[in-house]
Amino acid sequence: MATRDAPTPAIEILEDSDEITLAELSRTCRIHAEWVVELVEEGVVEPLPSGRSQWRFSSASIVRVQKAQRLHRDLGLNMPGVALALQLLDRIEELEAHLRARSQTPPPEDAE
């Protein structure tokens, strides 16, 4: 039985400053726009402030939504659970960055 290779999706490299629409975010992450709306309501991702009638997101939202997807799928977390887990992961990253910064700072010399 012959198998057919699935078409390779096109990959677009985005800069952190790039903005994407709700439709682009949902298409990139392969989720329904309604799920993104739920993520917004839980505070997992935030639309960029703009005067436009259509939501726009930073390109970093793609990574955040993908993390949320994995937490939901792999751990079976509901939306509030996903939001809490992401908050805790963010806090861990902040603390680790703080520890790295402190370890790179030379210790104060003793004043004699």
Secondary structure by P-SEA (a helix, b strand, c coil): cbbbbccccbbbbbcccccccaaaaaaaacccaaaaaaaaaacccccccccccbbbbccaaaaaaaaaaaaaacccccaaaaaaaaaaaaaaaaaaaaaaaaaacccccccc
